[in-house]
Amino acid sequence: KSKKATLAFLAAYATIASFVLSYFAVRDIIATSMSTSFRYEESGSKGGIRSEIISPGKQTLFPIRKHMVTHGHPRTATTLLFNMVAVTYFLYLQQNEPDLAPALNVKFRRRGEGGKFLRHVNSLHVVKTHSSVDEFLNCNATIFTTAMDRKEAAKISERLSQEGHAVAFVQDMESLKEIGIPGLVRTYIKGFG
């Protein structure tokens, strides 16, 4: 029991530490680089958080929706992807819509939980999943996913787009090895505006 508790504690500590370090690593860079603001489109919501956040035209490269879903097969840097999306989305909200930043939640979705919970919540989410993103198709979500190389990344992006997903970024291990974390930070700065 003690060994399991220690491993669970270390896993939780590593996750929190990587989130905090990611936040401090990119906070100042992104805060000075972002100058866009949200524009809302009502779809029958009554108070609270509006039903959809729309990318303000050419000012962002990533489609900005209410929820961000990070996806990928295990061992393809999905935790790095999740942390980068969570931190940069939070900073984007804090810079452009500070009232919405406290409403941001992060969640690891296990198999079988489904994406329906995103349709009925009055908050924003960054969700990490290793299972299919098809459950998030009608959830007002932007998809970030992973691949092993550039060729696979292009195929995944095209397939998900054809299926109707709003694909923001496919992080591939080949490019990540070349550009490293600084290059990844620059990609997110450009993507979120």
C-alpha positions as MATLAB code, in Angstrom:
seq = 'KSKKATLAFLAAYATIASFVLSYFAVRDIIATSMSTSFRYEESGSKGGIRSEIISPGKQTLFPIRKHMVTHGHPRTATTLLFNMVAVTYFLYLQQNEPDLAPALNVKFRRRGEGGKFLRHVNSLHVVKTHSSVDEFLNCNATIFTTAMDRKEAAKISERLSQEGHAVAFVQDMESLKEIGIPGLVRTYIKGFG';
ca = [
       0.000    0.000    0.000;
       2.758    2.409    0.913;
       4.496    1.931   -2.441;
       1.257    2.631   -4.370;
       0.575    5.731   -2.288;
       4.120    6.987   -2.870;
       3.844    6.412   -6.628;
       0.468    8.149   -6.725;
       1.891   11.091   -4.803;
       4.895   11.329   -7.129;
       2.672   11.177  -10.210;
       0.439   13.941   -8.848;
       3.461   16.021   -7.869;
       5.039   15.593  -11.337;
       1.812   16.636  -13.058;
       1.370   19.722  -10.891;
       5.045   20.647  -11.160;
       5.038   20.377  -14.965;
       1.893   22.537  -15.150;
       3.394   25.196  -12.865;
       6.741   25.178  -14.676;
       4.996   25.404  -18.052;
       2.982   28.362  -16.788;
       6.028   30.300  -15.611;
       8.067   29.352  -18.683;
       5.605   30.870  -21.140;
       3.667   33.458  -19.107;
       5.742   36.538  -19.883;
       6.340   35.645  -23.523;
       2.685   35.071  -24.231;
       1.436   38.011  -22.171;
       3.439   40.427  -24.302;
       2.562   38.695  -27.565;
      -1.209   38.457  -27.241;
      -3.364   41.397  -28.145;
      -6.545   39.799  -29.457;
      -9.900   39.613  -27.787;
     -12.814   37.211  -27.828;
     -16.009   37.762  -29.714;
     -19.085   35.852  -28.643;
     -21.917   34.294  -30.528;
     -25.038   33.450  -28.562;
     -26.765   30.120  -29.189;
     -29.561   30.211  -26.702;
     -27.432   30.416  -23.575;
     -28.946   32.133  -20.561;
     -26.366   33.854  -18.420;
     -23.031   32.483  -17.344;
     -20.602   31.429  -19.998;
     -21.730   31.912  -23.530;
     -22.242   28.851  -25.693;
     -19.439   29.455  -28.152;
     -16.172   31.355  -28.300;
     -15.195   32.166  -31.844;
     -11.734   32.918  -33.149;
     -11.522   36.621  -33.990;
     -10.640   36.237  -37.662;
      -7.026   36.374  -38.816;
      -5.668   37.377  -35.408;
      -5.351   33.751  -34.270;
      -4.184   30.718  -36.183;
      -5.916   28.224  -33.895;
      -9.700   28.007  -33.987;
     -10.749   29.141  -30.522;
     -13.757   27.296  -29.124;
     -15.222   26.965  -25.675;
     -13.392   23.698  -24.889;
      -9.941   22.417  -25.826;
      -9.473   18.660  -26.223;
      -5.979   17.178  -26.254;
      -5.701   13.719  -27.713;
      -3.090   11.211  -28.711;
      -1.756    7.745  -28.212;
       0.250    7.136  -25.037;
       3.983    7.893  -25.278;
       3.572   10.634  -27.905;
       4.111   13.587  -25.517;
       0.399   13.962  -24.765;
       1.106   15.280  -21.253;
       3.326   17.995  -22.729;
       0.571   18.802  -25.246;
      -2.057   18.931  -22.480;
       0.076   21.188  -20.277;
       0.928   23.560  -23.134;
      -2.712   23.862  -24.206;
      -3.928   24.338  -20.620;
      -1.360   27.025  -19.833;
      -1.649   28.945  -23.093;
      -5.461   28.813  -23.130;
      -5.498   30.055  -19.527;
      -3.115   32.890  -20.425;
      -5.174   33.692  -23.508;
      -8.287   33.939  -21.345;
      -6.490   35.936  -18.683;
      -5.196   38.406  -21.261;
      -8.412   38.770  -23.267;
     -11.305   37.724  -21.042;
     -10.103   37.811  -17.415;
     -13.605   37.117  -16.096;
     -13.609   33.727  -17.859;
     -10.161   32.573  -16.689;
     -11.410   31.322  -13.288;
     -14.010   29.189  -15.095;
     -11.330   27.103  -16.833;
     -11.168   23.476  -15.679;
      -8.698   20.765  -16.628;
      -9.752   17.114  -16.793;
      -8.333   13.745  -17.775;
     -11.111   11.799  -19.480;
     -11.026    8.060  -19.054;
     -12.578    5.602  -21.493;
     -16.316    5.376  -21.213;
     -16.867    8.791  -19.630;
     -17.937   10.322  -22.932;
     -17.812   13.923  -24.054;
     -21.455   14.722  -23.312;
     -20.533   16.444  -20.048;
     -19.081   19.308  -22.119;
     -22.456   20.075  -23.676;
     -24.132   20.791  -20.366;
     -21.506   22.589  -18.323;
     -21.352   26.273  -17.572;
     -17.556   26.436  -17.641;
     -14.601   26.047  -19.963;
     -12.548   22.838  -20.126;
      -9.196   21.565  -21.292;
      -9.603   17.804  -21.545;
      -6.928   15.157  -22.052;
      -7.951   11.831  -23.566;
      -6.270    8.819  -25.145;
      -9.485    7.491  -26.653;
     -11.471    8.651  -29.686;
     -12.204   12.336  -30.213;
     -15.420   11.486  -32.055;
     -17.370   11.930  -28.813;
     -16.328   15.594  -28.820;
     -17.572   16.359  -32.338;
     -20.656   18.294  -31.236;
     -19.202   19.729  -28.038;
     -17.897   23.085  -29.289;
     -14.327   21.827  -28.888;
     -11.017   22.572  -30.546;
      -8.831   19.498  -31.059;
      -5.100   19.301  -30.355;
      -3.544   15.902  -31.014;
      -0.225   14.097  -31.461;
       1.546   12.007  -34.083;
       4.901   10.288  -34.453;
       6.097   12.159  -37.565;
       5.119   14.987  -39.955;
       3.556   12.642  -42.495;
       1.270   11.064  -39.913;
       0.468   14.539  -38.514;
      -0.696   15.750  -41.928;
      -2.892   12.671  -42.379;
      -4.432   13.012  -38.919;
      -5.140   16.713  -39.396;
      -6.778   16.121  -42.766;
      -8.871   13.187  -41.524;
     -10.129   14.979  -38.413;
     -10.938   18.122  -40.417;
     -12.889   16.073  -42.953;
     -14.838   14.505  -40.099;
     -15.892   17.986  -38.971;
     -13.513   18.624  -36.068;
     -11.956   22.042  -35.484;
      -8.293   20.957  -35.538;
      -5.868   23.486  -34.101;
      -2.554   21.652  -33.991;
      -1.034   18.207  -34.455;
       2.168   17.964  -32.434;
       4.510   15.399  -33.969;
       7.510   13.843  -32.271;
       9.754   14.436  -35.306;
       9.229   18.212  -35.269;
       9.282   18.374  -31.484;
      12.724   16.766  -31.470;
      13.967   19.441  -33.893;
      12.387   22.588  -32.415;
      12.314   21.618  -28.735;
      10.240   23.347  -26.073;
      11.235   26.901  -27.175;
       9.967   26.173  -30.688;
       6.788   24.687  -29.278;
       6.212   27.810  -27.167;
       6.630   29.964  -30.294;
       4.084   27.765  -32.109;
       1.528   28.310  -29.346;
       2.199   32.049  -29.247;
       1.499   32.254  -32.974;
      -1.493   29.928  -32.713;
      -3.261   31.752  -29.894;
      -2.413   35.127  -31.442;
];
